């Protein structure tokens, strides 16, 4: 057994708390930077969301006409779908309207059960699905792309629709409620009507 002289022994290394703290803070800051960079990448990726559709029928894509309508929107449009929670068409309609939302930020979508939320239904003044830009409403009952796009076009149109009637030559009377009358065909009429003389 050999004995090492005392002056040859190495002193035990002590714990350097300052060095360990610096390394710990450096690791913590590095982890925070990595997490911040990851959050930034996810935020940028979410804002540039793109989907590709390769099926033959293109059933999960919008038509070029709809793309043109959405590109030409100059005001926001809210689409409210009124479906009972048990309605099987609800999910398919939601998926379709998400395609609209992905094309433009000017489309907002909400589906709700009118029986469960009658107050909201009354506040909107609705009785079926509707597209609303600004104050103009277009009510529609279909759940296909063509129905939704036509409702957006109608709601976007600011020009009032005018219906005229000619009287005095055997035409149907617009004020008559009889079977041959036209009063049921009118949605709204001006308070005064003029007949040609």
Buried (B, 14 or more C-beta within 10 A) or exposed (E): EEEEEEEEEEEEEEEEEEEEEEEEEEEEEEEEEEEEEEEEEEEEEEEEEEEEEEEEEEEEBBEEEBBEBBEEBEEEBBBBBBBEEEBEEBEEBEEBBEBBBBBBEBBBBEBBBBEEEEEBBEEBEBEEBBBBBEEBBBBBEEBEBEBBBBBBBBBBEEEEEEEEBEBEEEEBEBEEEEEEEBEEEEEEEEEEEEEEE
